[in-house]
Amino acid sequence: MKLSDILQLKGFTNNRIKVVRHTTDRNEIRNIIEAGHFELYQSYQKTNVFKDTEYIIVFRALEGRKALLQGVYKVNKVQKVSKLPDVLNPIIILENWGAGPFYFYDLIRDYSLSELEERLVIDWGSSTVSWCQKKLDKDVIEILPKGFAKTFLGYENVILMFDELEKIIKNPDVNRQWKMMLSNVYGVYLILDTTNGQQYVGSAYGKDGIWGRWSDYVHTKHGGNKILVDLLTNDPVRYKKFQFSILNVLPNSSLREQVIQLEQITKAKLGTKTFGLNSN
């Protein structure tokens, strides 16, 4: 099946359609999106890239050539502007945009493909550098089940924002590989506050290993850690900026003392008692 087949079934029959593939792994772009400005980010462009376009089908880049559907937008109108909103200023240098004028597009959300958002995965093709294209006959790789977060690619590659972790924990059946892999090991993990770079080092050695410990964070947002409790008291939605990763994995047959010792050594190496979010 091709993307064009799905679009035709949904009534998109004209040729004034473009597909867009956003790469969001750079810190500056990720910060803009995590602050809730994704739609604002894609509404401004350096060139008139959406000229004579009625709809854009928006994807987010995954590993390799894969792309995940984010949504559909109708291009209502375009106007030239002399400057960007302040929250978008980082992209001027990052994207080498230089001075204005810029193009602002009035993009209206279309929900024709809403049931496939965050589920439809396509092969973008060999021209991954070309982020905006007219080519619609792209192969559909898979349609992910509802609640699926992302593929587990090994403990050393685990980097999850809180919303991704929450999706995994709350949908264990469709994220069963995550549950299996995280439940079967103890470990030392890192929580990074992406707003300021401060770090918290913790350990998991109880029932269900890392899965069990990280489930506590999903349910409480702070996991019972004193400094995180204080932080969320002053800023209740700060947890949305927390990033989770795994530093060390140990067999679930390890002694509690072994895991705690490794945790303490890691805290000392990273200085998280003095400069981070660990209180002890």
Contacts in CASP RR format, 6 or more apart in sequence:
PFRMAT RR
TARGET T0000
AUTHOR 0000-0000-0000
METHOD contacts of the structure
MODEL  1
MKLSDILQLKGFTNNRIKVVRHTTDRNEIRNIIEAGHFELYQSYQKTNVF
KDTEYIIVFRALEGRKALLQGVYKVNKVQKVSKLPDVLNPIIILENWGAG
PFYFYDLIRDYSLSELEERLVIDWGSSTVSWCQKKLDKDVIEILPKGFAK
TFLGYENVILMFDELEKIIKNPDVNRQWKMMLSNVYGVYLILDTTNGQQY
VGSAYGKDGIWGRWSDYVHTKHGGNKILVDLLTNDPVRYKKFQFSILNVL
PNSSLREQVIQLEQITKAKLGTKTFGLNSN
1 139 0 8 1.000
1 140 0 8 1.000
2 136 0 8 1.000
2 137 0 8 1.000
2 138 0 8 1.000
2 139 0 8 1.000
2 140 0 8 1.000
3 19 0 8 1.000
3 57 0 8 1.000
3 122 0 8 1.000
3 136 0 8 1.000
3 137 0 8 1.000
3 138 0 8 1.000
3 139 0 8 1.000
3 140 0 8 1.000
4 136 0 8 1.000
4 137 0 8 1.000
4 138 0 8 1.000
5 140 0 8 1.000
6 113 0 8 1.000
6 116 0 8 1.000
6 120 0 8 1.000
6 140 0 8 1.000
7 17 0 8 1.000
7 57 0 8 1.000
7 136 0 8 1.000
10 112 0 8 1.000
10 113 0 8 1.000
11 112 0 8 1.000
12 55 0 8 1.000
12 112 0 8 1.000
14 54 0 8 1.000
15 134 0 8 1.000
16 52 0 8 1.000
16 53 0 8 1.000
16 54 0 8 1.000
16 55 0 8 1.000
17 53 0 8 1.000
17 54 0 8 1.000
17 55 0 8 1.000
17 56 0 8 1.000
17 57 0 8 1.000
17 134 0 8 1.000
17 136 0 8 1.000
18 50 0 8 1.000
18 53 0 8 1.000
18 55 0 8 1.000
18 56 0 8 1.000
18 57 0 8 1.000
18 132 0 8 1.000
18 133 0 8 1.000
18 134 0 8 1.000
19 56 0 8 1.000
19 57 0 8 1.000
19 58 0 8 1.000
19 59 0 8 1.000
19 132 0 8 1.000
19 133 0 8 1.000
19 134 0 8 1.000
19 135 0 8 1.000
19 136 0 8 1.000
19 138 0 8 1.000
20 42 0 8 1.000
20 56 0 8 1.000
20 57 0 8 1.000
20 58 0 8 1.000
20 59 0 8 1.000
20 131 0 8 1.000
20 132 0 8 1.000
21 59 0 8 1.000
21 60 0 8 1.000
21 61 0 8 1.000
21 67 0 8 1.000
21 124 0 8 1.000
21 128 0 8 1.000
21 131 0 8 1.000
21 132 0 8 1.000
22 29 0 8 1.000
22 42 0 8 1.000
22 58 0 8 1.000
22 59 0 8 1.000
22 60 0 8 1.000
22 61 0 8 1.000
22 70 0 8 1.000
22 131 0 8 1.000
23 29 0 8 1.000
23 61 0 8 1.000
23 131 0 8 1.000
24 30 0 8 1.000
24 33 0 8 1.000
24 60 0 8 1.000
24 61 0 8 1.000
25 61 0 8 1.000
26 94 0 8 1.000
28 90 0 8 1.000
28 91 0 8 1.000
28 94 0 8 1.000
29 41 0 8 1.000
29 91 0 8 1.000
29 94 0 8 1.000
31 90 0 8 1.000
31 194 0 8 1.000
32 38 0 8 1.000
32 40 0 8 1.000
32 41 0 8 1.000
32 87 0 8 1.000
32 88 0 8 1.000
32 90 0 8 1.000
32 91 0 8 1.000
33 41 0 8 1.000
34 161 0 8 1.000
34 194 0 8 1.000
34 240 0 8 1.000
34 241 0 8 1.000
35 87 0 8 1.000
37 87 0 8 1.000
37 88 0 8 1.000
38 70 0 8 1.000
39 107 0 8 1.000
39 109 0 8 1.000
40 85 0 8 1.000
40 87 0 8 1.000
40 88 0 8 1.000
41 88 0 8 1.000
41 91 0 8 1.000
42 58 0 8 1.000
42 73 0 8 1.000
42 107 0 8 1.000
43 104 0 8 1.000
43 105 0 8 1.000
43 106 0 8 1.000
43 107 0 8 1.000
44 81 0 8 1.000
44 84 0 8 1.000
44 85 0 8 1.000
44 88 0 8 1.000
44 102 0 8 1.000
44 103 0 8 1.000
44 104 0 8 1.000
44 105 0 8 1.000
45 102 0 8 1.000
45 103 0 8 1.000
45 105 0 8 1.000
46 95 0 8 1.000
46 97 0 8 1.000
46 98 0 8 1.000
46 100 0 8 1.000
46 102 0 8 1.000
46 103 0 8 1.000
47 103 0 8 1.000
48 78 0 8 1.000
48 103 0 8 1.000
49 103 0 8 1.000
49 132 0 8 1.000
50 56 0 8 1.000
50 75 0 8 1.000
50 78 0 8 1.000
50 103 0 8 1.000
50 105 0 8 1.000
50 132 0 8 1.000
51 78 0 8 1.000
53 75 0 8 1.000
54 74 0 8 1.000
54 75 0 8 1.000
55 72 0 8 1.000
55 73 0 8 1.000
55 74 0 8 1.000
55 75 0 8 1.000
55 110 0 8 1.000
56 72 0 8 1.000
56 73 0 8 1.000
56 75 0 8 1.000
56 107 0 8 1.000
56 132 0 8 1.000
57 69 0 8 1.000
57 71 0 8 1.000
57 72 0 8 1.000
57 113 0 8 1.000
57 136 0 8 1.000
58 69 0 8 1.000
58 70 0 8 1.000
58 71 0 8 1.000
58 72 0 8 1.000
58 73 0 8 1.000
59 67 0 8 1.000
59 68 0 8 1.000
59 69 0 8 1.000
59 70 0 8 1.000
59 122 0 8 1.000
59 124 0 8 1.000
60 67 0 8 1.000
60 68 0 8 1.000
60 70 0 8 1.000
61 67 0 8 1.000
61 124 0 8 1.000
61 128 0 8 1.000
62 68 0 8 1.000
62 121 0 8 1.000
63 151 0 8 1.000
63 153 0 8 1.000
64 128 0 8 1.000
65 123 0 8 1.000
65 124 0 8 1.000
65 125 0 8 1.000
65 126 0 8 1.000
65 128 0 8 1.000
66 121 0 8 1.000
66 122 0 8 1.000
66 123 0 8 1.000
66 124 0 8 1.000
66 141 0 8 1.000
67 121 0 8 1.000
67 122 0 8 1.000
67 123 0 8 1.000
67 124 0 8 1.000
68 118 0 8 1.000
68 119 0 8 1.000
68 120 0 8 1.000
68 121 0 8 1.000
69 113 0 8 1.000
69 116 0 8 1.000
69 117 0 8 1.000
69 118 0 8 1.000
69 119 0 8 1.000
69 120 0 8 1.000
69 121 0 8 1.000
69 122 0 8 1.000
70 117 0 8 1.000
70 118 0 8 1.000
71 109 0 8 1.000
71 110 0 8 1.000
71 113 0 8 1.000
71 114 0 8 1.000
71 117 0 8 1.000
72 109 0 8 1.000
72 110 0 8 1.000
72 111 0 8 1.000
72 112 0 8 1.000
72 113 0 8 1.000
73 107 0 8 1.000
73 108 0 8 1.000
73 109 0 8 1.000
73 110 0 8 1.000
74 107 0 8 1.000
74 108 0 8 1.000
74 109 0 8 1.000
74 110 0 8 1.000
75 105 0 8 1.000
75 106 0 8 1.000
75 107 0 8 1.000
76 105 0 8 1.000
76 106 0 8 1.000
76 107 0 8 1.000
76 108 0 8 1.000
77 105 0 8 1.000
77 106 0 8 1.000
78 103 0 8 1.000
78 104 0 8 1.000
78 105 0 8 1.000
78 106 0 8 1.000
79 103 0 8 1.000
79 104 0 8 1.000
79 106 0 8 1.000
80 101 0 8 1.000
80 102 0 8 1.000
80 103 0 8 1.000
80 104 0 8 1.000
81 101 0 8 1.000
81 102 0 8 1.000
81 103 0 8 1.000
81 104 0 8 1.000
82 100 0 8 1.000
82 101 0 8 1.000
82 102 0 8 1.000
83 100 0 8 1.000
83 102 0 8 1.000
84 91 0 8 1.000
84 92 0 8 1.000
84 102 0 8 1.000
91 97 0 8 1.000
92 98 0 8 1.000
113 120 0 8 1.000
116 143 0 8 1.000
118 144 0 8 1.000
118 147 0 8 1.000
119 143 0 8 1.000
119 144 0 8 1.000
119 145 0 8 1.000
119 146 0 8 1.000
119 148 0 8 1.000
120 140 0 8 1.000
120 143 0 8 1.000
120 144 0 8 1.000
121 140 0 8 1.000
121 141 0 8 1.000
121 142 0 8 1.000
121 143 0 8 1.000
121 144 0 8 1.000
122 138 0 8 1.000
122 139 0 8 1.000
122 140 0 8 1.000
122 141 0 8 1.000
123 138 0 8 1.000
123 139 0 8 1.000
123 141 0 8 1.000
124 138 0 8 1.000
125 138 0 8 1.000
127 133 0 8 1.000
144 174 0 8 1.000
145 174 0 8 1.000
146 171 0 8 1.000
146 174 0 8 1.000
147 167 0 8 1.000
147 171 0 8 1.000
147 174 0 8 1.000
147 175 0 8 1.000
148 171 0 8 1.000
148 174 0 8 1.000
148 175 0 8 1.000
149 160 0 8 1.000
149 164 0 8 1.000
149 167 0 8 1.000
149 168 0 8 1.000
149 171 0 8 1.000
149 175 0 8 1.000
149 178 0 8 1.000
150 164 0 8 1.000
151 177 0 8 1.000
152 158 0 8 1.000
152 177 0 8 1.000
152 178 0 8 1.000
152 181 0 8 1.000
154 181 0 8 1.000
155 181 0 8 1.000
155 185 0 8 1.000
155 246 0 8 1.000
155 249 0 8 1.000
156 246 0 8 1.000
158 244 0 8 1.000
158 245 0 8 1.000
158 246 0 8 1.000
159 243 0 8 1.000
159 244 0 8 1.000
159 245 0 8 1.000
160 168 0 8 1.000
160 243 0 8 1.000
160 244 0 8 1.000
160 245 0 8 1.000
161 194 0 8 1.000
161 240 0 8 1.000
161 242 0 8 1.000
161 243 0 8 1.000
161 244 0 8 1.000
162 217 0 8 1.000
162 239 0 8 1.000
162 240 0 8 1.000
162 241 0 8 1.000
162 242 0 8 1.000
162 243 0 8 1.000
162 244 0 8 1.000
163 240 0 8 1.000
165 214 0 8 1.000
165 217 0 8 1.000
165 218 0 8 1.000
165 244 0 8 1.000
166 218 0 8 1.000
167 175 0 8 1.000
168 175 0 8 1.000
168 178 0 8 1.000
168 179 0 8 1.000
169 211 0 8 1.000
169 214 0 8 1.000
169 215 0 8 1.000
169 218 0 8 1.000
170 218 0 8 1.000
172 178 0 8 1.000
172 179 0 8 1.000
178 211 0 8 1.000
179 211 0 8 1.000
182 208 0 8 1.000
182 209 0 8 1.000
182 210 0 8 1.000
182 211 0 8 1.000
182 212 0 8 1.000
182 214 0 8 1.000
183 208 0 8 1.000
183 209 0 8 1.000
183 210 0 8 1.000
183 211 0 8 1.000
183 212 0 8 1.000
184 209 0 8 1.000
184 252 0 8 1.000
185 209 0 8 1.000
185 210 0 8 1.000
185 249 0 8 1.000
185 250 0 8 1.000
185 251 0 8 1.000
185 252 0 8 1.000
186 203 0 8 1.000
186 204 0 8 1.000
186 205 0 8 1.000
186 206 0 8 1.000
186 209 0 8 1.000
186 210 0 8 1.000
186 249 0 8 1.000
186 250 0 8 1.000
186 251 0 8 1.000
186 252 0 8 1.000
186 254 0 8 1.000
186 259 0 8 1.000
187 203 0 8 1.000
187 204 0 8 1.000
187 205 0 8 1.000
187 209 0 8 1.000
187 210 0 8 1.000
187 246 0 8 1.000
187 247 0 8 1.000
187 248 0 8 1.000
187 249 0 8 1.000
187 250 0 8 1.000
187 259 0 8 1.000
187 262 0 8 1.000
188 201 0 8 1.000
188 202 0 8 1.000
188 203 0 8 1.000
188 204 0 8 1.000
188 246 0 8 1.000
188 247 0 8 1.000
188 248 0 8 1.000
188 250 0 8 1.000
188 259 0 8 1.000
188 262 0 8 1.000
188 263 0 8 1.000
188 266 0 8 1.000
189 201 0 8 1.000
189 202 0 8 1.000
189 203 0 8 1.000
189 204 0 8 1.000
189 210 0 8 1.000
189 213 0 8 1.000
189 214 0 8 1.000
189 244 0 8 1.000
189 245 0 8 1.000
189 246 0 8 1.000
189 247 0 8 1.000
190 199 0 8 1.000
190 200 0 8 1.000
190 201 0 8 1.000
190 202 0 8 1.000
190 244 0 8 1.000
190 245 0 8 1.000
190 246 0 8 1.000
190 247 0 8 1.000
190 270 0 8 1.000
191 199 0 8 1.000
191 200 0 8 1.000
191 202 0 8 1.000
191 217 0 8 1.000
191 228 0 8 1.000
191 242 0 8 1.000
191 243 0 8 1.000
191 244 0 8 1.000
191 277 0 8 1.000
192 198 0 8 1.000
192 199 0 8 1.000
192 242 0 8 1.000
192 243 0 8 1.000
192 245 0 8 1.000
193 199 0 8 1.000
193 200 0 8 1.000
193 231 0 8 1.000
193 238 0 8 1.000
193 241 0 8 1.000
193 242 0 8 1.000
193 277 0 8 1.000
194 241 0 8 1.000
194 242 0 8 1.000
194 243 0 8 1.000
195 238 0 8 1.000
195 241 0 8 1.000
198 275 0 8 1.000
198 276 0 8 1.000
198 277 0 8 1.000
199 270 0 8 1.000
199 272 0 8 1.000
199 276 0 8 1.000
199 277 0 8 1.000
200 225 0 8 1.000
200 227 0 8 1.000
200 228 0 8 1.000
200 272 0 8 1.000
200 276 0 8 1.000
200 277 0 8 1.000
200 278 0 8 1.000
201 247 0 8 1.000
201 263 0 8 1.000
201 266 0 8 1.000
201 267 0 8 1.000
201 270 0 8 1.000
201 272 0 8 1.000
201 278 0 8 1.000
202 263 0 8 1.000
202 278 0 8 1.000
203 213 0 8 1.000
203 259 0 8 1.000
203 260 0 8 1.000
203 262 0 8 1.000
203 263 0 8 1.000
204 210 0 8 1.000
204 212 0 8 1.000
204 213 0 8 1.000
204 214 0 8 1.000
204 259 0 8 1.000
205 250 0 8 1.000
205 254 0 8 1.000
205 256 0 8 1.000
205 259 0 8 1.000
205 260 0 8 1.000
206 212 0 8 1.000
206 213 0 8 1.000
206 256 0 8 1.000
208 215 0 8 1.000
209 252 0 8 1.000
210 246 0 8 1.000
214 244 0 8 1.000
216 223 0 8 1.000
216 224 0 8 1.000
217 223 0 8 1.000
217 239 0 8 1.000
217 242 0 8 1.000
217 244 0 8 1.000
221 228 0 8 1.000
221 232 0 8 1.000
221 239 0 8 1.000
222 228 0 8 1.000
222 229 0 8 1.000
222 231 0 8 1.000
222 232 0 8 1.000
222 239 0 8 1.000
225 277 0 8 1.000
225 279 0 8 1.000
226 279 0 8 1.000
227 277 0 8 1.000
227 278 0 8 1.000
227 279 0 8 1.000
228 277 0 8 1.000
231 238 0 8 1.000
231 277 0 8 1.000
232 238 0 8 1.000
232 239 0 8 1.000
247 266 0 8 1.000
248 262 0 8 1.000
248 266 0 8 1.000
250 258 0 8 1.000
250 259 0 8 1.000
250 262 0 8 1.000
267 273 0 8 1.000
267 278 0 8 1.000
272 278 0 8 1.000
273 279 0 8 1.000
273 280 0 8 1.000
END
